[in-house]
Amino acid sequence: MAQAADPIFLRPAAQGDTDRGHAMNFDAQHPLALDCGRVLSPFSIAYVSYGTLNAARSNTVLVCHALTGDQFAASKHPITGKPGWWETMVGPGKPIDTNRFFVLCTNVIGGCMGSTGPASINPENGQPFGLDFPVVTIRDMVRAQAMLLDALGIKNLLCATGGSMGGMQALQWAALYPERVISAIPIASAARHTAQNIAFHEVGRQAIMGDPRWNGGKYGRAQPIQGLAVARMVGHITYLSEAALERKFGRELQDRAAISFGFGPDFQVESYLHHQGASFVERFDANSYLYITRAMDYFDLVADYNGELSTAFRKSITRFCVISFTSDWLFPTAENLRIANALPPANVLFKAIETDKGHDAFLLDEPELLVTVRDFLNETAALRAIA
């Protein structure tokens, strides 16, 4: 049966780390049926929680991470030692206030920070799954999260939220479990991936698979770091806006007075991308990148409901706050507005935030974003009589 594991190190922890996270293990009696037709069993979901679950078990906020995120939303990362990826949003007195709400953040199925994924050991042969791991979808990730909540005795979510792929999960929650989600805040997201999104992901995947170290996905500890770093560099460009790159770097040179007439990183923007790639390979698994990008590509709530996005939320009781950023060209405002227009007008707030920070604005100290989330969540809590 499902049972909570003792706190464990999900990966080698940085010195002084105090937040190790937890994992819920599901045995053969609790399999996860996947969209691809296969069954994942046994499997584990890694998670971190913040705040206290109230007596009525009615104050849970599920924070869903983006493609390269993990469960350490508001606590120090055990590998890098860096602060949590959403500490601007989650914490005591912050918009998602851990003094009031029980905040739960999981590592998605297919991930590499403790949840079962391609780097996990296949019980059939004692070796890492690699490409023998089944292809997963956003819906599979949400089903696994629902199983975790069931095991924790949590029936309903006060809110499901996240940016980018996290927003996809929040939307999938409202569509798949309409009676369980009181509110949802999808941020900088979409009801389906565009051809451009899929194209950028394919470039990243080919960079990984073209690295000789990838070895058909059977690379063990000798990870294809060159390919994974390039995939991260390509992806990171899409998270920023032209204005943000120009403001931050322009054509400034990196630690030199003149160009080198060579192919090293002459420009600051080049050095920045090299740094992003090098730091990423320390904490992420190459095969997980393949699987999670593919899950995002397959996400399509429009097709899932016969071409009518409104049908996905017809039975939903959920209050929505849909947020976009005007300079986000990866998940543009028009895609977010499409979601809002498919929802009952009485149940949706749409906010297009003016900023030149691009897609990554949801991770940054963006004042209007913080105020919008705080006000919407407080209003939802008041409607549910949560102090």
C-alpha positions in Angstrom: 0.0 0.0 0.0 1.0 3.6 -0.2 3.0 4.7 2.7 5.1 7.8 3.6 8.8 7.2 3.6 11.0 8.7 6.2 12.7 12.0 5.2 15.5 11.1 2.8 18.2 12.7 0.8 16.8 12.8 -2.7 20.2 13.5 -4.1 23.6 14.2 -2.5 22.8 17.3 -0.3 24.9 20.4 -0.1 26.7 21.0 3.2 24.4 22.5 5.8 21.2 21.5 4.0 18.3 21.1 6.4 15.3 20.5 4.1 15.6 17.0 2.7 12.1 16.5 1.4 10.0 13.4 1.6 8.8 10.7 -0.8 5.6 8.7 -1.0 6.1 5.2 -2.3 3.3 3.4 -4.1 3.6 -0.4 -4.3 2.2 -2.9 -6.8 -1.2 -2.6 -5.3 -1.4 1.0 -6.3 -0.2 1.3 -9.9 -0.3 4.4 -12.1 -2.0 3.8 -15.4 -0.4 5.9 -18.1 -1.8 7.5 -21.2 0.7 5.5 -23.3 -1.0 2.3 -22.3 1.7 1.1 -19.9 1.5 0.9 -16.1 4.1 2.4 -13.7 4.5 0.2 -10.6 6.0 0.5 -8.1 6.7 4.2 -8.2 7.6 7.2 -5.9 6.5 10.8 -5.7 9.0 13.2 -4.0 7.7 16.3 -2.4 8.3 19.1 0.0 5.6 20.8 2.1 5.5 24.2 3.8 3.1 25.5 6.4 0.5 23.5 8.4 -2.5 21.5 7.2 -5.5 22.8 9.0 -8.0 20.6 10.9 -10.5 20.7 8.0 -7.7 19.8 5.5 -9.0 22.7 3.4 -6.0 25.0 3.1 -3.8 23.1 0.6 -2.1 25.0 -2.2 -0.5 22.8 -4.8 2.5 24.5 -6.4 3.4 22.8 -9.7 6.9 23.3 -11.1 8.0 24.2 -14.7 10.2 22.1 -17.0 13.5 22.4 -15.2 12.1 23.0 -11.7 11.6 20.6 -8.8 9.9 20.3 -5.4 12.2 22.8 -3.7 10.0 25.8 -4.4 10.8 27.7 -1.2 13.7 25.9 0.4 17.4 25.5 -0.3 18.2 23.2 -3.2 20.0 20.1 -1.9 22.5 20.0 -4.8 23.2 23.6 -5.7 22.6 25.1 -2.3 20.7 27.9 -4.0 17.4 29.4 -2.7 14.1 27.9 -3.8 13.0 28.8 -7.3 9.8 30.5 -6.1 10.8 32.2 -2.8 9.5 35.5 -4.1 6.0 33.9 -4.0 6.0 31.2 -1.3 6.8 31.7 2.3 5.6 33.4 5.6 3.8 36.6 4.8 4.3 36.2 1.0 1.5 36.0 -1.6 1.3 32.2 -1.0 1.5 32.6 2.7 2.8 29.6 4.6 1.5 31.1 7.8 -2.0 30.4 6.4 -1.7 27.8 3.8 -0.4 24.3 3.6 1.8 24.4 0.4 2.7 21.2 -1.3 5.2 21.0 -4.2 6.0 17.7 -5.9 8.7 16.5 -8.3 6.8 15.4 -11.4 6.8 11.8 -12.6 9.6 11.5 -15.1 11.7 14.0 -13.1 15.1 13.5 -11.5 14.8 14.7 -8.0 13.3 11.7 -6.2 10.2 11.0 -8.2 10.4 7.9 -10.4 11.9 8.8 -13.8 14.3 7.5 -16.4 17.2 7.7 -14.0 15.4 5.5 -11.5 16.2 1.8 -11.2 14.1 -0.5 -13.2 13.0 -3.3 -10.7 13.0 -5.8 -13.6 16.7 -5.7 -14.3 18.3 -3.6 -11.5 19.6 -1.0 -14.1 18.4 2.6 -14.7 15.3 2.7 -16.9 16.8 5.0 -19.5 14.6 4.9 -22.6 12.8 1.8 -21.2 10.9 4.3 -19.0 7.4 4.8 -20.4 6.6 8.1 -22.1 4.5 10.2 -19.7 2.1 13.1 -20.2 1.0 16.1 -18.1 -2.2 14.1 -17.3 -0.1 11.3 -15.9 1.8 13.8 -13.7 -1.4 15.1 -12.4 -2.9 11.7 -11.7 0.3 10.8 -9.7 -0.2 14.1 -7.7 -3.8 13.1 -7.0 -2.7 9.8 -5.7 -0.2 11.5 -3.4 -3.0 13.8 -2.1 -5.2 10.8 -1.5 -2.5 9.1 0.4 -2.1 12.3 2.5 -5.8 12.4 3.2 -6.3 15.7 1.3 -9.5 15.7 -0.7 -9.6 19.2 -2.2 -7.1 21.8 -3.3 -7.8 25.4 -2.3 -5.6 26.3 -5.2 -3.4 24.7 -7.9 -0.9 27.1 -9.4 2.4 27.3 -11.3 4.1 28.9 -14.3 4.7 27.5 -17.7 4.5 23.7 -17.4 3.3 24.3 -13.9 0.3 26.2 -15.4 -0.4 23.3 -17.7 -0.6 21.1 -14.6 -3.0 23.5 -12.9 -5.2 23.6 -16.0 -5.1 19.8 -16.2 -6.1 19.5 -12.5 -9.2 21.7 -13.1 -10.2 19.7 -16.2 -9.5 16.2 -14.8 -10.7 16.7 -11.2 -13.3 19.5 -11.5 -14.8 18.8 -8.1 -11.5 18.9 -6.2 -10.0 22.2 -7.3 -11.5 25.3 -5.7 -9.2 27.7 -7.6 -6.4 27.7 -10.1 -3.8 30.2 -11.1 -2.1 29.2 -14.3 0.7 31.7 -15.1 2.4 32.2 -18.5 0.9 29.0 -19.8 -1.2 27.6 -22.6 -3.9 25.0 -23.3 -1.5 23.4 -25.8 2.0 23.7 -27.2 2.4 25.6 -30.4 4.5 24.4 -33.3 7.2 26.9 -32.3 7.3 25.5 -28.8 7.6 21.9 -30.1 10.3 23.0 -32.6 12.5 24.5 -29.8 12.1 21.4 -27.7 13.1 19.2 -30.6 16.3 21.2 -31.1 17.1 20.6 -27.4 16.4 16.9 -27.6 18.5 16.5 -30.7 21.4 18.3 -29.0 21.2 15.7 -26.2 20.8 12.7 -28.4 23.6 13.9 -30.7 26.1 13.9 -27.9 28.2 10.7 -28.2 27.9 10.3 -24.4 24.2 9.9 -24.6 24.7 6.3 -25.9 21.0 5.7 -26.7 20.1 6.8 -23.2 22.3 4.3 -21.5 24.9 6.7 -20.1 25.0 5.9 -16.5 26.9 8.5 -14.5 28.8 9.8 -17.6 26.0 12.2 -18.5 26.0 13.8 -22.0 26.8 17.2 -20.5 27.6 18.9 -23.7 24.3 18.1 -25.3 22.3 18.9 -22.2 24.1 22.2 -21.7 23.2 23.2 -25.3 19.6 22.2 -24.7 19.5 24.4 -21.7 21.1 27.3 -23.6 18.5 27.1 -26.4 15.7 26.8 -23.9 16.9 29.7 -21.8 16.9 32.0 -24.8 13.2 31.4 -25.1 12.5 32.3 -21.5 13.8 35.8 -22.0 12.7 38.7 -24.1 14.8 40.7 -26.6 14.4 43.8 -24.4 15.6 41.9 -21.4 18.6 40.5 -23.2 19.5 44.0 -24.6 19.1 45.7 -21.2 21.1 43.1 -19.4 23.9 42.5 -21.9 23.6 44.5 -25.1 26.8 43.9 -27.1 29.1 44.2 -24.1 32.3 42.2 -24.2 33.2 39.7 -21.5 36.4 40.5 -19.6 38.2 42.0 -22.6 38.8 45.3 -24.3 38.4 44.0 -27.9 37.0 41.0 -29.8 39.3 38.0 -29.9 38.8 37.0 -33.6 38.1 33.5 -32.2 35.2 31.3 -31.2 35.3 31.6 -27.4 32.7 33.6 -25.6 33.6 37.2 -26.6 30.2 38.7 -25.5 28.7 38.8 -22.1 25.5 37.2 -23.4 27.6 34.2 -24.6 29.2 33.8 -21.2 25.8 34.0 -19.5 24.5 31.1 -21.7 27.6 29.0 -21.1 27.1 29.6 -17.3 23.4 28.6 -17.6 24.3 25.4 -19.4 27.2 24.4 -17.0 25.1 25.0 -13.9 22.1 23.1 -15.3 24.0 19.8 -15.9 24.9 19.7 -12.2 21.3 19.2 -11.1 19.3 17.7 -14.0 19.2 14.4 -15.9 19.4 14.4 -19.7 16.8 11.7 -20.2 14.4 13.5 -17.9 14.8 16.5 -20.2 13.7 14.4 -23.1 10.7 13.0 -21.3 9.4 16.2 -19.7 9.7 18.2 -22.9 7.8 15.5 -24.7 5.1 15.6 -22.1 4.7 19.3 -22.7 4.6 18.8 -26.5 1.8 16.3 -26.1 -0.3 18.5 -23.8 -3.4 19.6 -25.8 -6.6 20.3 -23.8 -8.2 21.4 -27.1 -7.8 18.1 -28.8 -8.6 16.2 -25.6 -12.1 17.7 -25.7 -12.9 17.4 -29.4 -11.6 20.9 -30.3 -13.7 22.8 -27.7 -11.5 24.1 -24.9 -14.6 25.3 -23.0 -15.7 21.6 -22.8 -12.6 20.9 -20.6 -14.0 23.1 -17.9 -17.7 22.6 -18.3 -18.1 20.7 -15.0 -15.5 22.7 -13.1 -16.4 24.7 -10.0 -13.0 26.3 -10.1 -12.3 30.0 -9.8 -9.5 30.9 -12.2 -6.9 33.7 -12.3 -5.2 33.5 -15.7 -2.0 35.6 -15.8 0.3 36.4 -18.8 3.2 38.7 -19.5 3.2 41.1 -22.4 6.7 40.3 -23.5 6.4 36.5 -23.2 6.8 35.2 -26.8 7.0 31.6 -25.7 3.6 31.5 -24.1 2.1 34.8 -25.5 -0.7 36.7 -24.0 -3.0 35.6 -26.8 -2.6 32.0 -25.7 -3.5 32.8 -22.1 -6.4 34.9 -23.2 -7.7 31.9 -25.2 -7.9 30.0 -21.9 -9.7 32.9 -20.2 -12.2 33.2 -23.0 -13.1 29.5 -22.7 -14.0 29.8 -19.1 -17.3 31.0 -17.6 -16.9 34.8 -17.3 -18.1 34.8 -13.7 -15.4 32.4 -12.7 -12.3 34.0 -14.3 -10.0 36.9 -13.7 -7.6 37.6 -16.6 -4.5 39.7 -16.0 -2.0 40.7 -18.7 1.0 42.2 -16.9 3.1 44.8 -18.6 6.8 43.8 -18.3 9.8 43.4 -20.6 11.2 40.4 -18.6 9.7 37.7 -20.9 8.5 34.3 -19.9 10.7 34.0 -16.8 8.9 36.9 -15.2 6.8 34.4 -13.2 10.0 33.5 -11.3 11.1 37.1 -10.7 10.2 39.9 -8.3 7.4 41.3 -10.4 5.2 43.5 -8.1 2.0 43.3 -10.1 2.2 39.5 -10.3 2.8 39.2 -6.5 -0.2 41.5 -5.7 -2.5 39.7 -8.2 -1.7 36.3 -6.7 -2.0 37.5 -3.1 -5.4 39.2 -3.7 -6.9 36.4 -5.6 -5.8 33.7 -3.1 -6.9 35.8 -0.2 -10.3 36.3 -1.8 -10.6 32.6 -2.5 -9.7 31.8 1.2 -12.3 34.2 2.4 -15.0 32.6 0.3 -14.1 29.3 1.9 -13.9 30.8 5.4 -10.2 30.0 5.8 -8.7 32.3 8.3 
